[in-house]
Amino acid sequence: MAQRPLGRRYPCKRMPEHALPTKAEVESYLRDRRNWGRWGADDQVGAVNLITPEKRARAAGLVRSGRAVSLSRPFPKEPAVNNPTPAQHFMKLLDRGSGGAAIDYYGISYHGQASTHLDSLCHVWNEEGMWNGRSPSEAIGFDGAKWGAITNWPTGIITRGVLLDVPKFRGKPFVTQEEPIHGWELAEIAKSQNVQLEAGDAVCVYGGREAWNRSNATWGSGTSRPGLHASCLPFIRDSDVSLLVWDMMDHMPNGYDIPWSVHGVIFAYGVGLVDNALLEPLAAACAQENRYEFMLMVLPLVVPGGTGSPLNPVALF
């Protein structure tokens, strides 16, 4: 699908026109505003450092009704366009005479567009290196990562979550390829929902993926897809969030001939990503509860050397 030329002015609903950033500006977002060294040259925790015990305690204070909402898609065992390497699940029955047991095996290649998973700080990089400037050739091996692995978040990520509901703001069921999500739009959505992001928060950006799937063909790995434009990078950096939770991920192709656009928050800002989150039920719960903030628990598997983990994030109201 043809890309809108860089530098043109793009009118967004209910917002004034904004100029799209140039390639030089996008590269500057990822270089000149990065968090390298902010928590020390040897830091492997990244923006999760912003989640203090006090921050978690305040997040727990948001639990009032006790309503719990899962943000996880089903374990992706069925092959699909967006799931070329489906997860494995094998069963075995054990005979114990008058009783027995069932045991099973799980195997999953979770990065991609089918599994709800958390990306750790070693997952992606650009030509200037991984998080905190480490070299991927030295940090990544066949048996796992020696730097920025998922084990640096052993107690998980528990913090205040904030949902930004793009379909509700636009009055449309889902985000399209022609109208990606922009950073200035996220700021307007937060204002319209009367919610302000704080340091260490997890920002959840809902693009309407389930509604898209009901009306359109599922996009596949490496193809074009709707999502967040590179213009969202300053919003994420300015908000000082610890985690980005999203259902549609980066707008592709990004139009800038760079390997990573919004995924670059991992190596530039030290922000973890929850990819392929199931956010439609969360958006419905926020509307019913009449609030867009909640306690969010993101608890990965503690896999030595892992570049991330499949997970079942849970929001508590």
C-alpha positions, 0 to 999 in steps of 0.5 A, spaced: 500 500 500 502 506 498 505 510 503 503 518 505 509 522 503 514 524 509 513 531 511 506 532 508 501 535 513 496 530 515 489 532 518 487 528 524 479 528 526 478 533 532 485 535 531 489 541 528 494 538 522 501 536 524 507 535 520 509 528 520 517 527 522 522 527 517 527 521 517 532 525 521 527 527 526 525 520 527 533 518 528 534 523 533 528 521 537 532 514 537 538 517 538 538 524 542 533 522 547 535 515 549 536 513 556 543 510 555 546 511 562 540 514 566 540 508 571 548 507 570 552 504 564 551 497 566 543 497 567 539 492 564 532 493 568 531 500 563 525 504 565 522 499 569 527 502 574 521 507 575 517 502 578 518 503 585 515 500 591 511 506 592 509 506 585 506 499 586 503 500 592 499 506 589 497 502 583 494 497 588 490 502 591 486 503 584 483 496 586 476 498 588 471 493 585 476 487 584 474 486 577 479 482 573 481 483 566 485 478 562 489 481 556 492 475 553 490 472 547 489 464 547 495 460 546 496 460 538 496 453 537 493 453 530 497 455 524 494 462 521 497 467 516 500 471 522 502 464 526 506 461 521 510 457 526 504 455 531 505 453 538 506 446 540 502 442 545 503 435 546 499 430 551 501 424 555 497 420 560 500 416 565 497 410 568 497 409 576 492 403 576 486 405 579 488 412 577 492 416 573 495 423 570 495 427 564 502 431 563 503 435 557 509 439 553 508 446 551 513 449 545 512 456 542 516 461 538 512 467 541 515 473 537 511 475 532 504 477 531 500 471 534 502 470 541 501 475 547 508 476 549 513 481 553 519 483 549 525 484 554 531 489 553 535 484 548 530 483 543 532 488 538 537 493 536 539 498 531 546 500 528 548 503 534 547 497 539 542 494 544 540 497 550 545 501 553 550 501 547 551 493 548 553 489 542 549 484 540 554 480 537 557 479 544 551 479 548 547 474 544 548 467 543 545 460 541 544 458 548 541 465 550 542 473 551 548 475 556 545 482 557 538 485 558 535 478 558 528 477 561 531 475 568 532 482 569 525 483 571 524 477 575 518 479 580 514 482 573 512 489 572 506 491 576 504 498 576 499 503 574 496 502 567 492 507 563 488 505 557 488 510 551 482 508 547 483 510 539 477 507 536 472 511 541 476 517 540 475 517 533 468 514 533 471 508 528 471 501 530 479 500 528 485 503 526 486 503 518 493 503 514 491 509 511 490 513 518 495 510 523 496 512 530 500 519 531 503 521 538 499 528 538 493 524 537 495 519 544 496 526 547 489 528 545 486 522 547 489 522 554 486 529 555 479 527 553 479 521 557 481 526 563 487 521 565 494 523 565 500 519 564 505 518 570 513 516 570 513 508 571 506 507 568 504 502 563 501 505 557 496 501 553 494 503 546 488 500 543 487 500 536 481 495 535 485 489 532 479 484 534 474 489 530 479 489 524 479 481 524 472 481 524 472 485 518 478 484 514 483 479 512 488 478 518 495 481 516 501 476 516 508 477 518 512 482 514 507 485 511 503 492 511 499 493 517 496 498 521 498 501 528 503 506 531 506 511 527 514 513 529 511 520 531 509 516 537 516 516 539 516 523 543 510 521 546 512 515 549 519 518 551 516 524 554 511 520 558 516 516 561 513 510 561 516 503 563 511 499 559 508 499 552 502 495 551 499 494 544 494 490 540 496 493 533 504 494 534 508 498 529 505 501 523 508 497 517 512 499 513 514 505 517 516 509 511 523 511 513 527 505 511 529 504 518 529 497 522 525 499 527 520 505 529 516 504 535 519 498 537 525 502 538 523 504 545 526 498 547 533 499 545 533 507 546 528 508 552 529 501 555 521 500 555 519 493 555 513 491 550 507 487 551 506 485 543 499 482 541 495 484 547 488 483 547 485 490 549 478 489 546 475 486 553 479 492 557 476 497 553 469 495 554 471 494 562 474 501 562 468 504 559 463 500 564 467 502 570 468 509 567 475 510 568 481 508 564 486 507 570 487 500 573 493 496 576 496 492 571 500 485 573 505 483 567 508 477 570 513 473 565 516 466 565 523 467 568 527 464 563 535 465 563 537 468 557 530 469 554 529 475 550 522 475 552 516 471 555 509 469 553 504 471 558 497 473 561 497 480 563 491 482 568 488 488 569 485 489 576 479 495 577 
